[in-house]
Amino acid sequence: MTIDNRIQVVLIDDDPHLRQALSQTLDLAGLKILPLAEAKGLAAQLERDWPGVVVSDIRMPGMDGLELLTELHAQDPELPVLLITGHGDVPLAVQAMRAGAYDFLEKPFASDALLDSVRRALALRRLVLDNRSLRLALSDRNELSARLVGHSAPMARLREQIGALAATRADVLILGETGAGKEVVARALHDLSSRRNGPFVAINAGALAESVVESELFGHEPGAFTGAQKRRIGKFEFANGGTLFLDEIESMSLDVQVKLLRLLQERVVERLGGNQQIPLDIRVIAATKEDLRQSADQGRFRADLYYRLNVAPLRIPPLRERGEDALMLFQHFANEASARHGLPPHELQPGQRALLLRHTWPGNVRELQNAAERFALGLELALDNSAPDGTSGVTAKVISGGLSEQVENFEKSLIAAELARSHSSVRSLAEALGIPRKTLHDKLRKHGLNFADGGAHTATDELD
């Protein structure tokens, strides 16, 4: 149990009469208070960023005020603790001030003195928490920018959404194409949340055999099925206190979806073959590359589970929607690969930058990272311009060399890319490139490229 953040003052004194009098003073001043007769166990009930102050007597049975101060400051050194002392305890109170107490009040003291000290302590606490929140926000922003590289508007929006959702307890549904970085986003949500010290458990539902998926996720008791000789803790239970990332959720069978829905609603899990309901404190982050609403309409995904998961959706923009982010990411990954292999970094040449910008990146960030690795190793890079729907495209090669060589290669790649768009005639191809047909004829011959109409004719045949 934790103390409500609306409580502004925790007052501790073993003298019931003094405790009641001080409580009335603080209450009449409009402060929300929690009076306690002993200090033991208080630290465990206060979260680190609790926004209040503690007022405590020094002389008390059990845990005294100095012991309480030590315990509270071990948890948060900036928490204001005001100590109440008798006349003979002044040297002790001075020692406590040196140890970090905010103030001390010697009995008997005026009500105004108590109120003045408490109000100043609350103002200081607000300032400390505001500064702490600002530092955390700046740190989170820097960490997110390092993880999710890019200056494009879609990426800035995604980082804002992650920052807002990370601080909540909401389950999240991540939507993104293959290779877009769904696990990177899930890890960012975990690491920027209050669960960062708990486990992050990632599991790919599509990689699990149908026969073991329930045991992997929910666990089992001995004898639950043939071969189950001992208890197994499932992924959900193992992630207790942390985050479970469930990728390719669309591949789950409908039977498993029913159990997942119940777990999300009730936050309990039952191992296979067991009757005990085990309470869970977990955040579930699911990810999919499919349109789950469409899958639900087609009966391949439970509609109730879709609506339960779709409370906080996060869409990762594909690389083709992120403009020059591709160049920044490519150079970032290339520099990382160069450092990893002990090689000098290479800078992208203008022709190479143009080719990378023109590429559609069907494999998204994963494809780009592999291409950057080859670039760092000094290898020729083949970029597969297949469309996201899997249709065939053209291979564009990014190669280094002098300016004239780069221009030639760039020109060839542009023409090859237009050839792959299935133009119905040479005229439409020339118009798309913005050049006369005669010039196109010369360039096709020069680069050894053919225009095929149904695969029957070459460019020369069409022009002649």
N, C-alpha and C positions, 0 to 999 in steps of 0.2 A: 504494500500500500504506500502511495506517495502523497505528500501534502499538496493540496490544491494550490495552483499558481495564483489564485485570487487572494490567498492569505498573504498579508503584508508583514505581519509581525508574529513570530512565535515567542511567547512569553513563558519562561520556565522559573518557577519558584516553589519550594516545598512548603512555604507558609501560606495556608489557604486564604487568610485574611488579607495579606499583602498582595497575593496573586489576584484576588477579587478586586481590590482597590485599584491596582494598576490596570487591570483589564477594563474597568469602567472608564478610567481616564483615557485610555487609547480608543475605546469604543465611541465615547462622546466626541472625540476628535475626528470621527469618520473613518477610522482605520479598521481593516478586517484583521482580527487577531485569532490566534489559537493558543489558549492557556494550557500549560502542562505542569504536572507536579514533579516530574523527573526528566532527566536529560538522556537516559539510556535509550538507545534505538533511534534517536532523532536523525542522526546523520544518514542512516539507511533510508529514511523517508523523504529526504530532500534531494531533488535532482540538481545536477551541477549548475544549471542556469535558472534555478528558482529565484524569482524576482524580489524576495523579501529580505528582512533582517531578523536577527535573533537577539533577544534580550534575556539574559540569564543571571541568576544569583551565583555567587562563587561558592559559598558554603552550602552544600547539599549532601544528603546521604547518597550512597552509591556513587554515581559519576558526578564529580563537581564541575564547576564552571570552567576551570583551566583544562581539565581533561576533555570537556566538550569542545572547547576552542581548538585544541590540538586535532581532534577527530574531524571537526568540520573543515578546518583549513587543509587537512590532508586531502580532502575531496575538492575544495575550492578555496584557494588562498585569498581570494578577493571578496569572500562573503563577509559583510559587516556583522560583528558580534559585539554587543554592548554588555558590559558586566556590571552587576550591582554588588556593592561591597559594604561591609560594616566598617566602623571606624578603625578597628584593629587590622583590617585587611588591606589598608591602603598600600603598604609596600608590595603586597602580593598583586594588587591591581596594576601597580606600575610595572611589575615584572610581566604581567599579562599584556600590557600595552606594547612593551618591547617585543613580545612574542606575536603581535599582530592584531590584538583586540582593537576595535574601532574607537571605543570610549569606555569610561567607567563612571558610575554615579555612586557617590558615598551617601549612605543612609544617615539621616533622613534627607530627602531631596524634594524639591518642589515639582509639581506636576508639569509646569512649563519647561523645566530643565529636561525632563524625560521626553516630552513631545518635541522639543527643539532638536535633541540628539537623534531621535528616531527619524524625524523628517530629513535631516541632513544625511543620515545614513541611507535612507531610501533614495534620495536624489543621487548620491554617489553610486548606489547599486544600479540605478537606471542607466547612468553614464557608462559604467563598466560593461553592462550587458549590451548596450548600443554599440560600443566600440568592439566588443567581442563578436557581435553579429556582423558588423561591417568587415572585420578582418576575415571572418569565416566566408562571407560572401565573395570577397576579393580572392581568397584562396581557392574557393570552389570554382570561381570563374576562370582563374588561371589554369586550374587542373583540368577543367572541361575543355578549355581552348587547346591544351596540350594533347588531350585524348581525341577530341573531335576537331581536327584541323580544318580550317576553311573560313573565309570571310564572306561567303555568299549569304544572301538573306535567308534561304531555307535552313542553312546550318546555324545561323544566329538564332533563328526562331526555335530550332530543335534544342539548342543549349539552354534557352530560356525555359522551355517546357520541362526539361530534365531538372533544372535548378528548382523549379516550383514543385514538381512532383516528388523529388527526392526527400523533401522534409516531411512528407505526409506518410500515412500508413496504407495508402490505397494500393491495391493490386494494379498492375499495369499490363496492357497488351501492346506489344511492339509490332508494327507492320513494316515490312521491308523486303525488297528483292534479295535473292541469293547474293551473298558477298557484300551486302550493304553495311554490315557492322552491327548486327542486332545484339550480339553478346557484349560488344564494347559498350553499347548504350546501357545494357542491363547491369554491367559491372559499375558503370558510372553512377547509376541510380542507387546501387548498394553502397558504394564507397562514400557517397555524399550524404547518406542517411544516418539516422541514429543507430542503425544496425551495423555500422561499418566494422565493429569489433566482433560481430557474430559471423557464422560461416556463410560463404557464398557457394551454393551447390548448383552446378550447371549440368543439365541432362538433355540429350537430344532424343526426343520421343521417336523420331523417324529411324533412329539407329538401333532401337530395341526390338528384339523379336517378340512377336505377339504372345508367346508362351511365358515370357519372363517380365513383361512390362509391369504387371500388377505387383509382383514380388519386389521389383526394383523400386517402384514408387512408394508402396504402402508397407513393405516388409512382410515377414511371415513368422509364424510360430513353428516349433518342431512338429513334424507330422502333418502339416497343412496340406501337403501334396507329396507324391512320390519323389524321394530324394531330398526332402526338407528335413535334414537331420538335426539342425540347430536353429535357434532364433536368428533372424536377420532384421536389422534395423533398416527401414526403407529411406529413400531420399528425402521425403517430406519430414520424417521424424529427425533425420540427421541434420536437417536445415533449421531445426528449432532455434529460435532466437536470432535468426538471420534471414537470408533470402534464398528462395529456390527459383532458378531460371529454367523454364521449360520450353525448349526450342522445338520448332516444327509440331506445334500442338495439333495442327490439322490432321496429322497422321494417327492420332489416337483413335482406338475403336470406340464405338458408341457406349459399350459397357464400361470402359474405363472413364469415359467422359461423365457418366452418371456419378461415379465415385468421386471424381474431381470436383464436380458441382457441389456435392454434399460437403466435402472438405472445405471448400471456399466459403460455404454458408455457415457451417457450424464450427470450423476451426478445431476439429478433432479428427484423428485417424485411428482406424482399427487395422491391426496386422492381419494378414490372411490366416485363417484358422484360429483367430483369437476373438475374445468378446470384450476386452477392455478398450474403452475409449480414451485415447491419449490426447490431452489438450495440446494445441500447437500455438506458438507465437511466431508466425512466419509471414513474410511477404512473398506472394507469388507473382513472378513476372513471366508472362507467356509471350511467345513470339511466333509469327507465321509469315509465310510468303504468299499466302492465298487470301482471297476475299472470303472471310468466314461467313459474312451475311449471305453471299451467294451459295456457299457450301451448305448453310443451314436451310436455305430455300430448296436445295436439291436433296435434302435429307441425309447429307454426308457428315453434318456437324449439328450437335444439339443446339436449338435456338435459345433455350434457357441458359445454357452455358455461354453462348456467344454474348447475350445481353449482360450476363454477370461479369464477363471479362472486359466488356467494351466500355466500362465506366471511365477509364483513363487511358485512351489510346494514344500511342506515340507513333507517328509515321516518319520513317527515315527516308529522306529524299534520295532517289537514285543519283549516281554520279553524273549522268547526262543532264540533270536539272541544276547542276551546281556551278556552271560556268567555269571560271578560271581556278576554282578549288582543285581541279584535277592537276594543274601545274604545280600548285603549292604542295599537294599531297605527294605527287610524284617525286619532287625534289626532296621532300622530307624523308620519304622511305628510301630514296637512293642514298642520301647522306647517312642514314642509319645503317644501311647495308655496307657502304664503303667503310664506315668505322668498324663494323663487326668483322669485316674481312681484312682489315688493315690496309686498305687501298686509298689512294688520294681521291677526293670527291670530284665528280664531273659536273660541269654546268651544262644545262640544256642549251642547244643552239637554236636560233630563230626558226629554222625549218622543222626541227624536232618539236618545238613548242606548238607550232601550227598543226602538226600531225596529231599531237596529243589532244589539242583542243577540238579537232574534228572527229576524233574517235568517239563512238557511242558507249563504250564501256559496258557491254552486256554482263560482264562478271563483276561489275562495280569495284569497290575498294580492293577486294581480294585479287581481282585481275590486275588492277593498277599496281598493287604491291609486288606481285610477281614480275611485272614488266620493269619496275624500278630496280628490282634485284638484278635482273639481267643487265640492265643499263649500267649499274654500279660495277658489275663484273666485266664490263667491256664487250659484252656479247651483242650480236644483232638482235633487235627486238621485233618480234612479229606480233602485230595487234590484230586480233580477230574481230572484224567489224560485223559479226553476226548481230542481228537484231535481238532485242530481249525476248521475242516470242520464239527464238530458236531458228529462224529462217537463215539461210546461208548468206554470206556477205563476201567481203573482199579482205585479203590480208594486206595490210599496209606495213611496210618495213621502215623502222626508224633507225637511220644509220648516221654515223658521224662522217665528217669529211670537210673539204673546203666549201666555200660559198657556192661556187658553180655546181658542184656535185649535190649539195643540199637542195638548191633550187630545182635541179633536174629531178631529183627524187620526189620533191614536194609536188611538182607539176604532174609527174606520173601518178602519184597517189591520188591527187584530185580527180584526174581523168578516170582512174580505175574505180574510184568510189562512185562516180556518176554512172559508169558502165554497169555497176552492180545494182543500180536502181531500176533496171528493166525498162529502158526507154523503147518506145515503139519504132523509132526511126532515128537515123543519123541526124536529121534536121532537129528533132527535139533534144538530142544529146548536145548538139552544137549550141542551141539556144540556152540550154541549162548552164553551159560553161561560159556563155557570152562571147563566143568566137565564131568566125566564118567557118563554113563547112570545109573549104579548102585547107584552112589552117588546122582544123581538127584532123583532116586526112593526113597531113604531114606529121602531126604529133603522134597519131596512132602508129604510123609506120616507124617513127623515130624510137618510140618506147616499146615496140613489139606488142602492142595491144590490139585486140580484135573486137569488133562490134558484132554480136550474134543476135539475129532475129529468129528466135525459135531454134537457135543452134545451127542454122543452115548456111548462113552467109558470114563472110568476114567484112571488116570495115571497107576494104578495097572493093569488094563486090558491090556493096551498097552505093558507094560513091561513083563507081564507074557505070 
